[in-house]
Amino acid sequence: MLRRRSTYADGSSPTEEGDRTDGPGLTKASRRGSPRAGWAWLAGGDAFVLRTVPSEASFFNGLGMWVGGMAVVSGFAMTVAASQWWSTSIVSVIWVLPVWAVLYCLIERLVLKSFGTKWTWNLALTVPRLLLSLAIALVVGLPMSQVIYSGSINDQLSRTTTTRIHDATAEITRVYDAKVAAAQKEIATAESKETALQKQLTQSQFLAGCEAGAVNCSQTHKLGCGPYCKRDLHRAAAAAVALKRARPELEATIATAQKKITLWRATESAQVASRVAAIKADRDFLSRQAALVQVENDNPAVKKYVEFFLAFLIAIDLVALVMKLSHLFSTGGVYERSAAALRGMDAVEVHRMEEHVTVLNRRITLEALAEREADERRILGDVVREAPEPEATDRQTRGSRLTGTATISPVTD
């Protein structure tokens, strides 16, 4: 089976080692002196395309250097931001720097490499990159602003902490003071009831003694225990019985109330200490940002500087994108057009291979059909040769008959 080798328009074959090309006019010999990607890789450049447009190599290398530098700077800023988020030291989160630097390089290369020859696509690609730059500025800028104004923030946090501690202590004290006051009221009620019974007993005993042995304080001014004396003795006995019966309950009430007061005072002290410790330890990202907002409200200049700092971060992050767009406008997208042309050549080669596969499939099919027909003819021809044809047999018989007749009946004179 014959095989056809695919060739280029000039008749050369892509499989020939001596003159194989990587593109228009690029042979192995010329490729040895062509520019390499290097820093251009970070800017979305490809060494294969740069060989076709060497004049673009310097721009892409410079743009790649900027992307690499911004990756390191952005990684450091993200490390500082992480230390502020998690309220820890920069050393403990230093691993964020290389991780974010690599991620930043990959994102920037993907965006810059996606630019093409269509301006509508380029402008549409710019919008998500702007949103990403805004998000990075907010994520990185706010924690770095907290670092810049750490002194004012700490002072504001101290004032806020003092106020919060005072309010929390007053709130807790107010709750437990009400409970303690109720318990003290129970104690006072029990003590007053006991005092009243004791006073009634003492007074009745005193009056009975006056009636029995003191003329000057007796109501009847007579010595001896008369009716009034007996009445007062009866009252004293009743008061003594009532006091004896009520004293255990009153003492239990007082003891229970005193235990409650002791427990509530201890609980109050523990809650105040716990609340104070929590308030003092509350210095996370959100509390520091709230303190920064308060500082901005008190000093409008700080707010303007923070906004300017965020705008600066956005601008410096978009330098690579702006340079790419300006380069496209100024040069007409030489690199992108070359890349599109090379992609077109790749598409042509792919189409060539697809058509070649189609031809080979049809050729193999036709060859198989031809071989099958040849086999059929060969097999049928062998069968015919093995069995003589009826017409040939009849001709031989008739010839023999004619020969015999001529022999039996010779011609005579």
C-alpha positions in Angstrom: 0.0 0.0 0.0 1.4 3.4 -1.0 1.7 6.2 1.6 1.7 9.8 0.6 3.9 12.2 2.6 2.3 15.5 3.5 4.3 18.5 2.2 4.3 22.2 2.6 3.5 24.6 -0.1 7.1 24.8 -1.2 7.3 21.0 -1.5 9.3 20.4 1.7 8.3 17.7 4.1 7.8 18.3 7.8 9.5 15.1 8.7 12.8 16.0 7.1 15.3 16.8 9.7 17.5 19.0 7.6 15.0 21.7 6.7 12.2 21.3 9.3 10.7 24.7 10.2 8.9 25.9 13.3 7.2 28.7 11.4 7.6 31.0 8.4 11.3 31.2 7.7 12.4 29.7 11.1 14.7 26.8 10.8 16.8 25.1 13.4 19.8 27.3 12.5 17.8 30.5 12.9 16.2 29.3 16.1 19.5 29.0 17.8 19.9 32.8 17.6 16.3 33.6 18.4 15.2 35.3 21.7 14.1 33.2 24.6 11.0 33.7 26.7 12.8 34.4 30.1 11.0 37.1 31.9 8.5 37.4 29.0 6.9 34.2 30.3 5.4 36.0 33.3 4.0 38.6 30.9 2.2 36.0 28.9 4.9 35.7 26.2 5.8 32.6 24.4 9.3 31.8 23.1 7.9 30.3 19.9 5.9 33.4 19.0 8.8 35.7 20.0 11.0 34.0 17.5 8.7 35.4 14.8 8.7 38.9 16.2 12.0 39.5 18.0 11.3 43.2 18.4 8.6 42.4 21.0 11.0 40.5 23.2 12.3 43.5 25.1 8.9 44.8 25.9 7.7 41.4 27.2 10.8 40.9 29.2 10.4 44.3 30.9 6.7 43.6 31.5 7.6 40.2 33.0 10.1 41.8 35.3 7.4 44.2 36.6 5.0 41.3 37.1 7.6 39.4 39.1 8.4 42.4 41.2 4.8 43.1 41.9 4.3 39.4 42.8 6.9 39.7 45.6 5.5 43.1 46.8 1.9 41.8 46.7 3.0 38.7 48.5 4.6 40.7 51.3 1.5 42.9 51.6 -0.7 39.8 51.8 1.6 38.4 54.5 1.1 41.6 56.5 -2.6 41.5 55.9 -2.7 37.8 57.1 -0.9 38.8 60.3 -3.5 41.4 61.0 -6.4 39.0 60.2 -5.2 36.3 62.6 -3.6 38.7 65.1 -0.3 37.0 65.0 3.3 37.8 64.0 4.5 38.1 60.4 7.0 35.3 60.9 4.3 32.8 61.7 2.5 33.5 58.4 5.6 34.1 56.2 4.5 31.1 54.1 1.7 33.3 52.6 4.4 35.3 50.6 5.6 32.5 48.2 2.1 31.1 47.9 0.5 34.4 46.9 3.5 35.4 44.7 3.1 32.2 42.6 -0.7 32.6 42.5 -0.3 36.3 41.5 2.1 35.4 38.7 -0.2 32.7 37.3 -3.2 35.0 37.3 -1.3 37.8 35.7 0.2 35.6 33.0 -3.2 34.1 32.2 -4.7 37.6 31.9 -1.9 39.1 29.8 -1.7 36.0 27.6 -5.5 36.1 26.9 -5.2 39.4 25.0 -5.8 39.0 21.3 -6.5 41.1 18.1 -10.1 41.8 18.9 -10.5 45.0 20.9 -14.0 44.1 22.2 -12.5 40.9 23.7 -9.6 42.9 25.2 -11.9 45.4 26.8 -14.2 42.7 28.1 -11.1 41.0 29.6 -10.1 44.2 31.3 -13.3 44.4 33.4 -12.7 41.3 35.6 -9.1 42.3 36.0 -10.2 45.7 37.4 -12.5 44.0 39.8 -9.7 41.7 41.0 -7.4 44.7 41.5 -10.1 46.5 43.6 -10.6 43.3 45.7 -6.8 43.0 46.2 -6.6 46.6 47.2 -9.4 46.2 49.8 -8.0 42.9 51.2 -4.5 44.2 51.4 -5.0 48.0 51.9 -7.2 48.0 55.0 -4.8 45.8 57.1 -1.8 47.8 55.9 -3.7 51.0 56.9 -4.1 49.6 60.3 -0.4 49.0 60.5 0.3 52.6 59.4 -2.1 54.1 62.0 -1.4 51.5 64.7 -0.6 54.2 67.3 -3.9 56.0 66.9 -5.7 52.7 66.7 -4.2 51.5 69.9 -5.1 54.7 71.7 -8.7 54.5 70.4 -8.9 50.9 71.4 -7.7 51.8 75.0 -10.4 54.4 75.3 -13.0 52.1 73.9 -11.9 49.3 76.1 -12.2 51.5 79.2 -15.7 52.5 78.3 -16.7 48.9 77.5 -15.3 47.7 80.8 -17.1 50.4 82.7 -20.4 49.6 81.0 -20.0 45.8 81.4 -19.1 46.2 85.1 -22.0 48.5 85.7 -24.4 46.1 83.9 -23.2 43.0 85.8 -23.2 44.9 89.1 -26.7 46.2 88.5 -28.1 42.7 87.9 -26.4 41.1 91.0 -27.1 44.2 93.2 -30.8 43.7 92.5 -30.6 40.0 93.6 -28.5 40.8 96.7 -31.0 43.5 97.6 -33.9 41.1 97.5 -32.0 38.6 99.7 -31.1 41.3 102.1 -34.7 42.3 102.3 -35.6 38.7 103.2 -33.0 38.8 106.0 -34.3 42.1 107.2 -37.8 40.9 107.3 -36.9 37.7 109.2 -34.8 39.7 111.7 -37.5 42.3 112.2 -40.0 39.5 112.9 -37.7 37.9 115.4 -37.0 41.3 117.0 -40.7 42.0 117.3 -41.4 38.7 119.0 -38.4 39.2 121.3 -39.6 42.7 122.1 -43.1 41.5 122.9 -41.7 38.8 125.2 -39.4 41.3 127.0 -42.2 43.9 127.4 -44.7 41.4 128.7 -42.2 40.1 131.2 -41.3 43.6 132.3 -45.0 44.6 132.8 -45.7 41.4 134.8 -42.7 42.2 137.0 -43.9 45.8 137.6 -47.4 44.6 138.6 -46.0 42.0 141.0 -43.2 44.0 142.8 -43.0 47.7 141.8 -45.7 50.0 143.1 -44.5 53.0 141.2 -44.9 51.3 137.7 -47.9 49.1 138.5 -51.2 50.0 137.0 -53.1 49.1 140.2 -50.3 50.5 142.5 -50.6 47.3 144.6 -48.1 44.6 145.3 -48.8 41.0 144.3 -49.7 39.3 141.0 -53.2 40.4 140.3 -55.2 40.2 137.1 -52.9 42.5 135.1 -49.9 40.6 136.3 -51.4 37.3 135.2 -52.4 38.9 131.8 -48.9 40.0 131.2 -47.4 36.7 132.2 -49.8 35.0 129.8 -48.7 37.3 127.0 -45.1 36.7 127.8 -45.6 32.9 127.7 -47.4 33.2 124.4 -44.6 35.4 123.0 -42.0 33.0 124.2 -43.8 30.0 122.5 -44.2 32.0 119.2 -40.5 33.0 119.3 -39.4 29.5 119.9 -41.6 28.2 117.1 -40.6 30.8 114.6 -36.9 31.1 115.4 -35.7 27.9 113.4 -37.5 29.0 110.3 -36.3 32.6 110.6 -32.7 31.4 111.1 -32.9 29.1 108.1 -34.3 31.9 106.0 -31.5 34.2 107.1 -28.8 31.5 106.5 -30.2 30.7 103.0 -30.3 34.4 102.0 -26.7 34.9 103.3 -25.5 31.9 101.2 -27.2 33.4 98.1 -25.5 36.7 98.8 -22.1 35.1 99.1 -22.6 33.0 95.9 -23.9 36.0 93.9 -21.0 38.2 95.0 -18.5 35.5 94.0 -20.3 35.0 90.6 -20.4 38.7 90.1 -16.6 39.0 90.6 -15.9 36.1 88.3 -18.1 37.5 85.5 -16.6 40.9 85.8 -13.1 39.5 85.6 -14.0 37.3 82.6 -15.8 40.1 80.8 -12.9 42.5 81.4 -10.4 39.9 80.2 -12.5 39.3 77.0 -12.8 43.0 76.3 -9.0 43.6 76.8 -8.3 40.6 74.5 -10.7 41.9 71.8 -8.1 43.4 69.4 -8.8 41.4 66.2 -9.2 42.7 62.7 -12.8 43.9 63.1 -12.2 45.7 66.3 -9.1 47.4 64.9 -11.0 48.4 61.8 -13.8 49.8 63.9 -11.2 51.8 65.8 -9.7 53.0 62.5 -13.2 54.1 61.4 -13.5 56.1 64.6 -10.1 57.7 64.0 -11.2 58.6 60.5 -14.4 60.2 61.8 -12.4 62.2 64.4 -9.7 63.2 61.8 -11.0 63.6 58.2 -7.5 63.8 56.9 -6.9 60.2 57.9 -9.9 59.1 55.9 -8.6 60.9 52.8 -5.1 59.4 53.2 -6.6 55.9 53.5 -8.7 56.4 50.4 -5.6 57.7 48.5 -3.6 54.6 49.7 -6.2 52.3 48.4 -6.3 54.1 45.1 -2.5 53.9 44.9 -2.6 50.1 45.4 -5.2 49.8 42.7 -3.1 51.9 40.3 0.2 50.1 41.0 -1.5 46.8 40.5 -2.9 47.8 37.1 0.4 49.0 35.7 1.0 45.8 33.8 -2.5 45.8 32.4 -2.3 49.5 31.3 1.1 48.9 29.7 -0.2 45.9 27.8 -3.2 47.9 26.5 -1.1 50.9 25.6 1.4 48.7 23.8 -1.5 47.1 21.8 -2.8 50.5 20.8 0.7 51.8 19.8 2.0 48.8 17.9 -1.3 47.4 16.6 -0.7 44.1 18.4 2.2 42.7 16.4 2.8 39.9 18.9 -0.9 39.1 19.0 -1.2 39.1 15.3 1.8 36.8 15.0 0.3 34.5 17.6 -3.0 34.4 15.7 -1.2 33.7 12.4 0.7 30.8 14.0 -2.5 29.5 15.5 -4.0 29.7 12.0 -1.1 27.7 10.6 -1.6 25.1 13.3 -5.3 25.0 12.3 -4.2 24.4 8.7 -1.9 21.6 9.7 -4.6 20.1 11.8 -7.0 20.3 8.8 -4.3 18.8 6.6 -3.9 15.8 9.0 -7.7 15.4 9.3 -8.0 15.3 5.5 -5.1 12.9 5.2 -6.8 10.6 7.7 -9.9 10.8 5.6 -8.0 9.9 2.5 -6.2 7.0 4.2 -9.5 5.6 5.6 -11.1 5.7 2.1 -8.0 4.2 0.5 -7.9 1.4 3.0 -11.6 0.7 2.3 -11.2 0.7 -1.4 -8.1 -1.6 -1.2 -10.0 -4.0 1.0 -12.9 -4.1 -1.5 -10.5 -4.7 -4.4 -8.8 -7.5 -2.5 -12.1 -9.1 -1.7 -13.2 -8.9 -5.4 -9.8 -10.4 -6.5 -10.2 -13.2 -4.1 -13.7 -13.9 -5.4 -12.5 -14.0 -9.0 -9.6 -16.3 -8.1 -11.7 -18.7 -6.2 -14.4 -18.9 -8.9 -11.7 -19.4 -11.7 -10.3 -22.4 -9.9 -13.7 -24.0 -9.7 -14.3 -23.5 -13.4 -11.0 -25.1 -14.3 -11.7 -28.2 -12.2 -15.2 -28.8 -13.9 -15.2 -28.8 -17.8 -17.8 -26.9 -19.5 -20.8 -28.8 -21.1 -20.5 -27.0 -24.4 -16.9 -28.2 -24.8 -18.0 -31.8 -24.1 -20.7 -31.7 -26.7 -18.3 -30.4 -29.3 -15.9 -33.2 -28.6 -18.7 -35.8 -29.0 -19.9 -34.5 -32.2 -16.4 -34.4 -33.6 -15.8 -38.0 -32.7 -19.1 -39.1 -34.3 -18.3 -37.3 -37.6 -14.9 -38.9 -37.7 -16.3 -42.4 -37.2 -18.8 -42.0 -40.0 -16.2 -41.0 -42.4 -14.2 -44.0 -41.5 -17.0 -46.5 -41.9 -18.4 -45.1 -45.2 -15.4 -44.3 -47.4 -15.9 -42.7 -50.8 -15.5 -45.2 -53.8 -15.7 -44.8 -57.5 
